[in-house]
Amino acid sequence: MKSITILVVEDQKLLRVGLRSLFKDSVDIKLIGEAETGKESVDKAKILNPDVILMDIGLPDISGIEAAKRILSDNPNQKIMMFTSHINEKEVMDSLSAGAYAYVLKDVNTELLSMVIKSVNDGAIWLDPQIVPLIRDKSSCFIPAKQNSRAAFRAQHANLTEREYEVLKLVVDGQSNSEIANTLTISEHTAKAHVCNIIQKLVVDDRTQAAVKAIKEGLV
């Protein structure tokens, strides 16, 4: 099986060394490059074309969020995980709006970090559990605390089937297509088809935007 290639963008040398050590002997995940600044990450993303980019937000030149926008402008298929030491509501929403697939705190344990990288590579979104209540319950100009009922959401998106609602909830929970398949006891091909239908029906570009829209409209 092909290893997942990652680019680490982090200005703290000690953390880069730690991540390098973590993935040194990994069969599933291969660290193929490092960058210390946002602009350097944009250049290396073009050259190395990693599957997943682990992106620090607080960089010395441009922010990780701005770097993510530039990277995805060049290659929309690359998966970016924001990697930060703190939770900031605006940064969470700006990261999701920029196209990030995950928002991970730096105190994450190594086993979970590897799992998130694999999930993101598979097309899933993942938010630290502390973040979901923040963007769901607090008033924000990015995602208002609009706690509509499930019935209201259905009224606005009546073309979603009952199964698609179930799949959408699992997408919001950060499950990959294979995990959705296992949860609902369906094939991975069927799970992928449901996700594609949801993206089309909600008139969004990807599963990240579908999850954000579901939270905004009060589904979760």
N, C-alpha and C positions, 0 to 999 in steps of 0.2 A: 504493500500500500504506500502511495506517495506521501511523504512527510508534508505537513503544513508549514509553509515558510513564513517567517515573521520578521518584521523590521521594528526595532525598539527605538523610540524617540524619547529621550530622557536626558536632561542636563546634569543630573547628579551622577557622578562617576560611580559612587558606591552602589547605587541601585542598578546601574547598567552591568556592573561586575556580577552582582547577585543574580540578575536575570540570565546573564551569559552562563553562569555556573549551573543554574537551574535546568537549562535546556541543553547543556553540553552533551549529555548522554541520552537525550530523549530520542526515541525512534519515531514518534508521531509528530513532533514539533521541532523545526530546525530554525535557529536564529541565523539569518543570513546577512544582517546589517544593523548598524547602530547610527543614530544621529543625535547631536546635542542641541540643535536649534530647529526651529520650524522651517526655515528656508532650506536648510540642509536636508530635512526630511522630504520636502517636495522633490528635490533633485534625486535623492536616493530611491524614492518610490518609483520614479520614472525608470531609473537604471536597473534596479533589482527586481521590480515587479513582484513584491511579496504578496502572499495570500491575505495576510492579516497584518495590520499596523497597530502596535501598542503605543498610543500617543499621549504623552504628558500634556496637560493643559497649560501649566505655567512655564513657558519657555522664555529664554532671554531676549529673543527678537520679536517675532510674531507669535501669537498664541497658538496653542495646539488646535483650537477651533478654527482659526483662520487657515492654518496649515492643512487641516482636514478638507476645508472647502476647496483649496487649490488642488490638492491631490485628487479629489473626486471629480473636479472639473476636467482634469486630464484623463482620469480613468474611473468612471462611475462604478466599475465592478469590484474595486478594491474594498476590503472590509476594514473599518477603522474602529478600534476600541479606545475610548478615552480612559486615561489612567491618571488618577489624581489622589491627593492626600486628604481632600475635604469635600464636603457636599455643599454646593452652591446652586440654589434653584435656577437662577438665570443661566449659569453655565451648563446645567443639565439640559435645559430646554434649547439653548443655543447649540449644544452638541448634537442633540437629536435632529434639530432643524438643519444642521450642517450635513447630516447623513450618517452620523456615527451609529454603529450597531450595538455598542455596549458602553456602559459607564461604570467603571470598576474602581474601587478604592484600593490604595496601595497596601493596605494592611490585609488584603485578601490572602488566604492560605494558598500554598503552591498547588495543591491538588485541585482546588476550585478554579484557580487561574487557568490551569491547563484545560479544564472542562469547558470554561467559558470560551477560550480560544477555539476549541473544536466546535462548539455550538455556533459561534459566530461564523466560522468558516463554512458551516453547513447552512448558513442563511438565517439563523435565529437572532433575535435581539435579546440582550440581557442587561438588566438594571440591578444594581445592588438593592437588596430588599429594603434598605432604609430609604431609598429614593422614591419608590412607588407611592407611598402615602404622601410624600412631600408634593409631588406634582399632581396627585389626585385630589387632595383635600385643601390645599392652600390656594388662596386667590393669587392669580398671576396674569400678567398681560400676555403671556405666551400660551398657557393653557388655563383658562378660567376655571374656577371651582364650580362647574356647572353640573350639579349632581342630578342629571335627568334620570328618570326611571328606565328600567329595561324596556317597558312598553313604549315609552317616548322614543327611545333609540330605534326600536323596531318600526315605529310609525314613520320615522325619517328614512329608514333603510329597509323597507318592507321586502325588497327583492333578495335579502339574505335569507337563506334557509336555516332551519333549526340547527342542522349539523354545522353550517358555516358559523353560526354564533358560537357553538362549542369550540370550533377550531380557532376562531378569533380570540376567545378568552385565553386559550393556551398560547397563542402568539404573544399576547400581552404579558403572559407569565414568563416569556422568554424561551419557550420550548422550540426545538428544531423540528424539521419535518419528521425525522425518524422518531423523536420523542413523542410528537403528536400521534403518530401512527401507533406507537406502543400504548399510549394512554387511552386511545379510542378503539383499539383493536381493529385497525384498518391497515391497509398496505401503505407504504411510504409514498408510492405513486399517487394513491388516492388523496393522501394528506397534502401532497404538493399541489394537486389539482384544486383542492378546496382553498388553499392559500392563494393561488393564482386568481381564482374566482372572486375571493374577498377583495383582493387588491383592485381588480377591475370594477367591482360593484361599488366600492367606496371611493372610486375615482382618485386613487393615490398611486404613487410610483413604486412603492416597495412595502415590505412587511413592517419596516420601522414606522413609516408614516401611517400605516393602517393601525398599528398599536397606539400611536399617539392620538389619532383621531378617535379611537375607541375610548381612551381615557378622557379626552376632552368632552366627548358627548355623554359621559357618565355611565358607560357600560360596565366599568369595573370600579 
